[in-house]
Amino acid sequence: MTTILVTGGTGTLGRHVTERLRANGHEVRVLSRHAQPYAVDLREGGSGLDAAVTGVDTVVHCATSPRGGDEKPTRNLIAAAQRAGVGHLVYISIVGVDRVPFGYYKSKLAVERLIEDSGTGWTVLRTTQFHDLILRLLQGMAKLPVVLLPARVKDQPIDVTEVAGRLAELAQGAPAGRVDDMGGPEVRTFDSLARAYLKASGRRRAVVKVPLRGAAYDAFRAGGHLAPERAVGKVTFDEFLRTRLGSGTGGR
Ligand SMILES: NC(=O)c1ccc[n+]([C@@H]2O[C@H](COP(=O)([O-])OP(=O)(O)OC[C@H]3O[C@@H](n4cnc5c(N)ncnc54)[C@H](OP(=O)(O)O)[C@@H]3O)[C@@H](O)[C@H]2O)c1
């Protein structure tokens, strides 16, 4: 049994990682701004962070702010981990952070570099978008009478439980460096994903594809965030929708 700290262990990914590791008999601490007894804001660090990492063998770093800017929180985490003699930092990143010049991705790439240069044993796993994120985006877009989608952009969403399983496996092993990327089972157009969601949720909306401008959009359109050669996920978006929304899907 090892002691493992999961930062962001209350989040979409982190809570599944935490469950897996606990089921495998490890002592797991969950850190987030609101998770007692390790309620720590990584942006601030401090004695609460030192207490959270003391006696920890491995840190799985899932905490993030959707606004990006995860560099400072990660610097604080690395410094505390070094003081505590943590042996292994495991980080979850995103396929294409080095190819798509999108603000949040630039921050993820910078965090990868911090982890790699930390002098502590490390493992980095990059995956494609989680089904939950695509669902959340589409639910937001469907609040309007017309769903506006970025034209000619595809996605390859993956089930978060499969990512959590792999991350837990990596956390239980030795530092492995950058491991093979993980992609979802299917590459689909945003249009097809949106239609599947509208059908599954019983919403009727016009779908309009909008061409956008800019380097990030060009890189997304070129598929920089996809890993078709690593389509290792099993659960499809339709299967995820059936479980989550409980009705028929399709709409390719
Ligand atoms: N979503 C995707 O499609 C996707 C795909 C590939 C990789 N990833 C990566 O997977 C990781 C987890 O993503 P997610 O979707 O699970 O995120 P999430 O659901 O937004 O969870 C974020 C977690 O971080 C904690 N947190 C936020 N700010 C914090 C701070 N300053 N100090 C301490 N804890 C903080 C949150 O809890 P509190 O609010 O209590 O602080 C929460 O537990 C991220 O690194 C993300 O880039 C995500």
PDBQT file of the ligand as one rigid body, heavy atoms in Angstrom, charges set to zero:
ROOT
HETATM    1  N1  LIG A 301     -11.932  17.712 -19.461  1.00  0.00    +0.000 N 
HETATM    2  C1  LIG A 301     -11.270  17.173 -20.499  1.00  0.00    +0.000 C 
HETATM    3  O1  LIG A 301     -11.822  16.937 -21.568  1.00  0.00    +0.000 OA
HETATM    4  C2  LIG A 301      -9.794  16.832 -20.334  1.00  0.00    +0.000 A 
HETATM    5  C3  LIG A 301      -9.116  16.137 -21.340  1.00  0.00    +0.000 A 
HETATM    6  C4  LIG A 301      -7.761  15.829 -21.151  1.00  0.00    +0.000 A 
HETATM    7  C5  LIG A 301      -7.113  16.230 -19.987  1.00  0.00    +0.000 A 
HETATM    8  N2  LIG A 301      -7.800  16.915 -19.046  1.00  0.00    +0.000 N 
HETATM    9  C6  LIG A 301      -7.110  17.349 -17.817  1.00  0.00    +0.000 C 
HETATM   10  O2  LIG A 301      -7.613  16.599 -16.729  1.00  0.00    +0.000 OA
HETATM   11  C7  LIG A 301      -7.478  17.371 -15.541  1.00  0.00    +0.000 C 
HETATM   12  C8  LIG A 301      -8.786  17.336 -14.758  1.00  0.00    +0.000 C 
HETATM   13  O3  LIG A 301      -9.812  17.901 -15.547  1.00  0.00    +0.000 OA
HETATM   14  P1  LIG A 301     -11.322  17.855 -15.035  1.00  0.00    +0.000 P 
HETATM   15  O4  LIG A 301     -12.173  18.020 -16.231  1.00  0.00    +0.000 OA
HETATM   16  O5  LIG A 301     -11.503  16.679 -14.121  1.00  0.00    +0.000 OA
HETATM   17  O6  LIG A 301     -11.359  19.202 -14.161  1.00  0.00    +0.000 OA
HETATM   18  P2  LIG A 301     -12.521  19.690 -13.181  1.00  0.00    +0.000 P 
HETATM   19  O7  LIG A 301     -13.683  18.771 -13.191  1.00  0.00    +0.000 OA
HETATM   20  O8  LIG A 301     -12.726  21.140 -13.488  1.00  0.00    +0.000 OA
HETATM   21  O9  LIG A 301     -11.851  19.585 -11.729  1.00  0.00    +0.000 OA
HETATM   22  C9  LIG A 301     -10.873  20.505 -11.326  1.00  0.00    +0.000 C 
HETATM   23  C10 LIG A 301     -10.444  20.134  -9.914  1.00  0.00    +0.000 C 
HETATM   24  O10 LIG A 301      -9.377  21.032  -9.519  1.00  0.00    +0.000 OA
HETATM   25  C11 LIG A 301      -9.696  21.602  -8.239  1.00  0.00    +0.000 C 
HETATM   26  N3  LIG A 301      -9.079  22.930  -8.204  1.00  0.00    +0.000 N 
HETATM   27  C12 LIG A 301      -9.324  23.969  -9.064  1.00  0.00    +0.000 A 
HETATM   28  N4  LIG A 301      -8.560  25.026  -8.736  1.00  0.00    +0.000 NA
HETATM   29  C13 LIG A 301      -7.801  24.636  -7.664  1.00  0.00    +0.000 A 
HETATM   30  C14 LIG A 301      -6.824  25.301  -6.863  1.00  0.00    +0.000 A 
HETATM   31  N5  LIG A 301      -6.463  26.562  -7.094  1.00  0.00    +0.000 N 
HETATM   32  N6  LIG A 301      -6.261  24.617  -5.847  1.00  0.00    +0.000 NA
HETATM   33  C15 LIG A 301      -6.624  23.335  -5.587  1.00  0.00    +0.000 A 
HETATM   34  N7  LIG A 301      -7.544  22.653  -6.308  1.00  0.00    +0.000 NA
HETATM   35  C16 LIG A 301      -8.124  23.306  -7.332  1.00  0.00    +0.000 A 
HETATM   36  C17 LIG A 301     -11.237  21.597  -8.198  1.00  0.00    +0.000 C 
HETATM   37  O11 LIG A 301     -11.768  21.577  -6.896  1.00  0.00    +0.000 OA
HETATM   38  P3  LIG A 301     -12.116  22.919  -6.054  1.00  0.00    +0.000 P 
HETATM   39  O12 LIG A 301     -13.051  23.722  -6.877  1.00  0.00    +0.000 OA
HETATM   40  O13 LIG A 301     -12.689  22.396  -4.762  1.00  0.00    +0.000 OA
HETATM   41  O14 LIG A 301     -10.807  23.599  -5.829  1.00  0.00    +0.000 OA
HETATM   42  C18 LIG A 301     -11.536  20.242  -8.860  1.00  0.00    +0.000 C 
HETATM   43  O15 LIG A 301     -11.382  19.194  -7.928  1.00  0.00    +0.000 OA
HETATM   44  C19 LIG A 301      -7.046  18.778 -15.998  1.00  0.00    +0.000 C 
HETATM   45  O16 LIG A 301      -5.653  18.921 -15.831  1.00  0.00    +0.000 OA
HETATM   46  C20 LIG A 301      -7.400  18.805 -17.464  1.00  0.00    +0.000 C 
HETATM   47  O17 LIG A 301      -6.585  19.682 -18.227  1.00  0.00    +0.000 OA
HETATM   48  C21 LIG A 301      -9.134  17.217 -19.178  1.00  0.00    +0.000 A 
ENDROOT
TORSDOF 0
